[in-house]
C-alpha cells in the first residue's frame, strides 16, 4: 500500500491519482491539496475559461488557455513540490492548444481520454519530462495507442489508466448498450493491459484502475487484483477543497443509487450523472433557443442540430451551484457520500497514520 507511484520521472508516496473532473470540479484547489497530501493532483482542462476573469462571452478558446495557465500556477502555490497534471479530453476542439498550454504551464503529466490520444506524443515532443497517460477501457485500445505512438513517435505511454465504464463518472469509453450488462471485467482488463505491455513491448509501467474506488477496501482490492494504483474522482468531490459550489456537494450527499444513471452526451459518448433533472437541462436550452455558444467539441450533436443540450455550459452551471439546469456528473458510488471531509482526511483513511509509521 505504501510502495508509492512513479509515472515517468515523477514519484509520489501514495498510489493515488485524483481524477480530472470538468468543468472546474477538479481545479487548482483540489489538485493542489491532493498533490500536497502525497498523491497526483489533476486539473481538468475542459471548459476552464468559462469561470475565469479572462472570459468575455466570446473568447472561449483564448480564455480557456489562459485559465489553464492560471490554474496550474495556483495549484503549484499550494504544493510547490507536488506532482500536478492535467486531464485533457481528446474530444475538445482545442485539444492541441490545451496540450501545449499544459506543457508551458508546468504540468508534470497529461492524462488523456474521451477519445484515443493518438497525436499526444507529437504535441509534447519539446517537453520530454511530461509523462503521458492515456485512458482506455479495453486491451484493444491500449494496443492501438501503443502501436501508433511507437511507429510515429518512437514513444510509449508512461502509464495507462483503465477506466471501468460500469462505475466511472462523466464521459465513458464504451457503447451505452454494453454498459451495466455485467460483461465488463475491470481487473481482467487491467491484467490484460499489463500482460500486453510486458509481452509485446517488454514494458513495465503503472496500470491504474479507475472507476468505483471509494474507500480503503476498494483500494486494497484494486491493488490485490493487479492494479499498480487507482484513480479516484467522485470521492474527492465531497471535500472542502473541491472547486465546486456547496450545492453541488450537497447533491452528492442527498442522492441515492436510483438518482445515478446514464445520459447520452452531445459529444456522442455515454456519461454517468445525476439524472433527475436531465429534462430541465434540455428544456432550458430549448426555451432560450440556445445556439452553439462556444464550439468546444470537435463533434457535437447540439452544435450541428440542437440535439440534447450544450454540455459545457450545463456543466458550468452545475459547478456554480445551479442544481436545476446544471449537469452533475458523478461515479456510481456518489450515493455513499455522507459528509464533507478534507483531502487530508481522505488520505488518512486510505493510508492510516499507524501504517505510515510502521514503514
BELWOJO-V565146 format. One record per helix or strand. SS is the DSSP state (H for helix, E for strand). FROM is the first residue (numbers start at 1). LEN is the number of residues. If there is no record, write none. Layout:
ss=<SS	SS>
from=<FROM	FROM>
len=<LEN	LEN>
//
This chain:
ss=<E	E	E	H	E	H	H	E	E	H	E	H	E	H	E	E	H	H	E	H	E	H	E	H	H	E	E	H	E	H	H	E	H	E	H	H>
from=<5	10	16	28	40	48	60	83	92	95	109	120	131	139	159	170	176	186	206	216	229	234	239	246	257	260	270	278	297	301	311	329	334	341	343	353>
len=<3	3	3	9	5	4	19	7	1	10	5	4	6	15	5	2	3	16	5	9	4	4	1	9	3	5	5	10	1	5	10	1	3	1	8	6>
//
